């Protein structure tokens, strides 16, 4: 299992798989083929179907140059390895192919060509929740301690940077006004919700604030701002909203916040390793569902939960998003994506509360729900997995 740095990738929105991943691939291919006359990029499957709405072409052009790239869009072709496939070709003066590279953006900004030499660096020996819970029971330690042992204390330097990016994206999102780019004329709401929250009291005040924080980050992502995946760009508002809301109420030390981020990252890592966090592969349940699980686990830990209660909260975060489709209107990470961040953030706090009221014992384990989510995702028709061919993607226009 990889480092949780792969769960928290800092970069520009609006999509980790459609923007961050292709940009990283273009950077690598460009470095390997500097000085060539032109490039040809063929986008397949989901990358081709929703690439323009997700700014895939813009991300690649920003690296290889706007005057040096020819695009071929093949949304009808899904390569067997993954729905997000792309082929880069370096061309000579007469158009001859000098080199080519087929690579896949598999979620959370990670790319791979699935070749034998492209194996992930293993950081964690234990790769399932059951294994980690057993370790916790035997050692008396919690999830964040397993992260610290596996990654070293230097992981906290990176998590501090992630937390800074998260809080700054909330601040920018609350201050920003106007229409989001893309042509849907979606107006930013975070600032207005934040103002309204100050007029409310009790549970309505708290609920409106968490909505405002989640909307702020999701709207920043939709506008191409700097955010941290958690675990993806499309679900990046859930965890920051929950942590920021709890921090406002309880004034936790940064150390406790970073430990909560470590636990959340471990939860996301387990899902990524044993299933998928790619909307193009398993639908939005893999993005928003995982984000809700990460936020619920983090919140449960901050509020004094046991490892079993943390596992329960995380399990519910995915369980109650099972079957969630990925069908963005116009291929943009706006409708229904932005609102889903707000509702998943609130649900994360609810599932954390529910878990804390329990003794942590329950029938469906986290590992079982991850397996169920993965199977459900593979059973979903492709029109509901980030292709803009069904559901809200066609009904919402």
Secondary structure, DSSP 8 states (H G I E B T S, - for coil): ---GGGTS-EEE-S-IIIIIHHHHHHHHHHHHTTT-SEEEEEEEHHHHHHTTTTTHHHHHHHHH-TTSEEEEEETT---TT-SSEEEEEEE-TTS-EEEEEEEEEEETTEEE---TT-------S--SHHHHHHHHHHH---HHHHHHHHH-TTHHHHHHHHHHHHHHHHHHHHH--SB-SSSS--B--HHHHHHHHTT--HHHHHHHHHHHHHHHHHHHHHTT-EEE-SS-STTTHHHHHHHHHHHHHH---HHHHHHHHHHHHHHHHHHHHHS---HHHH-GGGTHHHHHHHHHHHHHHHTT--HHHHHHHHHHHHHTTTT--B--GGG-S-TTHHHHHHHHHHHHHHHHHHHHHS-S--SS-HHHHHHHHHHHHHHS-GGGBSSSSSTHHHH--
